[in-house]
Amino acid sequence: MSLTRRVRGGLGLVALVVAMQAVAADPTDSDETETLPLRVYTEDGGYAFRVEAARTLPERSRGLMEREQLDEDAGMLFLYRETQSGRNGFWMYRTRIPLDIAFIDEAGRIASLHTMQPCDSEQAADCPVTRPLTPYAAALEVNAGTFERLGIQEGDCVSWPGNEAFCRPPEE
């Protein structure tokens, strides 16, 4: 492995440790996150959700940790200022409920879908990472099974305040 790759890997680990320290004391210690209306447009119509917006590093690092439940039409939308590499992913450290995740590209389309199971490990590094293997601009987490139940799939369009111009409702 080249020195450059080792340095990049080490910097990534440092960033991960810093992010985890930001939420390690109490993952519920923060101001309430902003809630947004979100809509997923499929071939069969649209589905509405109310999602918490995770815009900052501490909000994104905390995610849905320690939650015992999530309402059927609720979720969390992870927003980024810059497109993320498909090698960057999500894990379920300290997350208690199974989740579906949709990685959303810059055009507002679902690029990759996955289901993630809780990780019981006391060590974050022992939890598997779910990677989309394609660049993404946002990610949406909802209760596991929601995407299959609603027929949501790759290529469907996701709209929320600030990106609503990307999605057009299906023609009547």
Wavefront OBJ file of the C-alpha trace (Angstrom):
o trace
v 0.000 0.000 0.000
v 1.398 3.388 -0.935
v 2.169 6.066 1.637
v -0.521 8.310 0.139
v -3.193 5.618 0.600
v -2.080 4.970 4.176
v -2.218 8.699 4.985
v -5.691 9.035 3.427
v -6.887 5.991 5.370
v -5.448 7.398 8.583
v -7.113 10.773 7.983
v -10.422 9.023 7.368
v -10.074 7.181 10.674
v -9.260 10.442 12.479
v -12.369 12.083 10.969
v -14.458 9.109 12.069
v -13.150 9.283 15.643
v -13.809 13.049 15.801
v -17.353 12.542 14.505
v -18.022 9.798 17.050
v -16.695 11.958 19.889
v -19.192 14.636 18.875
v -22.037 12.269 19.766
v -20.429 9.887 22.246
v -21.569 11.609 25.437
v -25.310 11.503 24.687
v -26.691 11.106 21.191
v -29.892 12.901 22.204
v -28.077 16.036 23.434
v -28.885 18.611 20.796
v -31.431 21.077 19.636
v -34.330 19.517 17.800
v -33.515 18.919 14.143
v -35.535 20.595 11.416
v -38.445 18.552 10.031
v -39.181 18.699 6.307
v -41.885 17.356 4.029
v -40.433 14.858 1.568
v -42.067 13.086 -1.346
v -40.941 10.051 -3.339
v -42.377 9.819 -6.858
v -42.789 6.335 -8.297
v -44.481 5.038 -11.448
v -47.601 4.462 -9.337
v -47.741 7.927 -7.754
v -46.138 9.727 -4.853
v -45.570 8.948 -1.200
v -45.261 11.620 1.489
v -42.933 11.505 4.491
v -42.017 13.914 7.312
v -38.263 13.668 7.774
v -35.689 15.134 10.102
v -32.967 16.979 8.179
v -29.409 16.078 9.212
v -27.292 18.879 7.697
v -24.309 19.165 10.054
v -21.589 16.629 10.833
v -22.857 16.078 14.414
v -26.451 15.623 13.163
v -25.353 13.201 10.443
v -23.069 11.305 12.860
v -25.882 10.947 15.396
v -28.468 9.964 12.793
v -31.166 7.754 14.279
v -29.001 6.367 17.100
v -30.767 5.176 20.244
v -34.274 5.491 18.753
v -36.714 2.828 19.908
v -39.158 3.463 17.070
v -39.846 5.582 14.006
v -43.323 6.578 12.823
v -44.466 4.892 9.618
v -44.246 8.097 7.560
v -41.107 9.433 9.275
v -37.429 9.246 8.465
v -34.166 11.128 8.336
v -32.730 12.931 5.327
v -28.936 13.290 5.345
v -27.928 16.354 3.320
v -24.426 17.216 2.118
v -22.897 20.356 0.644
v -20.754 18.280 -1.713
v -21.409 15.018 -3.513
v -20.178 12.051 -1.498
v -18.045 9.245 -2.870
v -19.782 5.908 -3.307
v -17.149 4.501 -0.949
v -18.564 6.614 1.896
v -21.286 4.756 3.686
v -23.552 4.359 6.682
v -23.420 2.046 9.645
v -25.890 1.067 12.331
v -23.731 1.643 15.413
v -26.024 2.339 18.411
v -29.049 2.172 16.091
v -31.786 -0.012 17.532
v -34.274 -0.337 14.672
v -33.777 -1.857 11.200
v -33.762 0.752 8.456
v -34.033 1.090 4.699
v -31.652 3.587 3.124
v -31.908 5.276 -0.261
v -28.800 6.987 -1.617
v -29.942 9.932 -3.759
v -27.904 11.392 -6.628
v -27.511 15.065 -7.589
v -30.566 14.871 -9.877
v -32.778 13.758 -6.980
v -33.010 10.155 -8.214
v -32.568 7.102 -6.010
v -29.227 5.635 -7.072
v -29.009 2.746 -4.604
v -31.303 1.049 -2.050
v -30.320 -1.099 0.934
v -31.761 -2.521 4.152
v -29.613 -2.233 7.268
v -29.883 -4.196 10.521
v -28.987 -2.862 13.995
v -25.433 -3.454 15.214
v -25.168 -4.630 18.822
v -21.412 -4.156 19.079
v -19.987 -1.834 21.725
v -17.258 -0.917 19.227
v -18.247 1.217 16.244
v -15.464 -0.290 14.132
v -17.113 -3.725 14.451
v -20.317 -2.572 12.728
v -20.694 -3.243 8.986
v -20.772 -0.265 6.633
v -23.396 0.010 3.893
v -21.897 1.689 0.829
v -23.826 2.633 -2.319
v -20.778 2.276 -4.611
v -22.105 5.272 -6.553
v -21.804 8.999 -5.740
v -24.666 10.529 -3.749
v -25.824 13.990 -2.672
v -28.274 12.883 0.032
v -29.492 9.762 1.797
v -32.919 8.903 3.163
v -33.462 6.481 6.062
v -36.917 5.063 6.868
v -38.241 1.959 8.640
v -36.998 -1.284 7.085
v -39.472 -2.717 4.597
v -40.996 0.658 3.692
v -39.458 0.887 0.226
v -40.536 -2.636 -0.727
v -44.049 -2.139 0.698
v -44.543 1.090 -1.282
v -42.823 -0.129 -4.452
v -40.083 2.493 -4.182
v -37.074 1.558 -6.304
v -33.885 2.816 -7.899
v -34.577 5.592 -10.397
v -37.536 7.021 -8.447
v -37.328 10.746 -7.724
v -37.168 12.291 -4.250
v -38.317 15.856 -3.592
v -37.943 18.085 -0.523
v -37.796 21.867 -0.022
v -34.777 23.075 -1.968
v -34.758 20.353 -4.620
v -38.409 20.210 -5.690
v -37.576 21.375 -9.232
v -35.942 18.015 -9.972
v -39.080 15.904 -9.557
v -42.156 16.246 -11.658
v -45.338 14.489 -10.538
v -46.513 11.792 -12.930
v -48.948 13.026 -15.586
v -52.596 12.567 -14.642
l 1 2 3 4 5 6 7 8 9 10 11 12 13 14 15 16 17 18 19 20 21 22 23 24 25 26 27 28 29 30 31 32 33 34 35 36 37 38 39 40 41 42 43 44 45 46 47 48 49 50 51 52 53 54 55 56 57 58 59 60 61 62 63 64 65 66 67 68 69 70 71 72 73 74 75 76 77 78 79 80 81 82 83 84 85 86 87 88 89 90 91 92 93 94 95 96 97 98 99 100 101 102 103 104 105 106 107 108 109 110 111 112 113 114 115 116 117 118 119 120 121 122 123 124 125 126 127 128 129 130 131 132 133 134 135 136 137 138 139 140 141 142 143 144 145 146 147 148 149 150 151 152 153 154 155 156 157 158 159 160 161 162 163 164 165 166 167 168 169 170 171 172
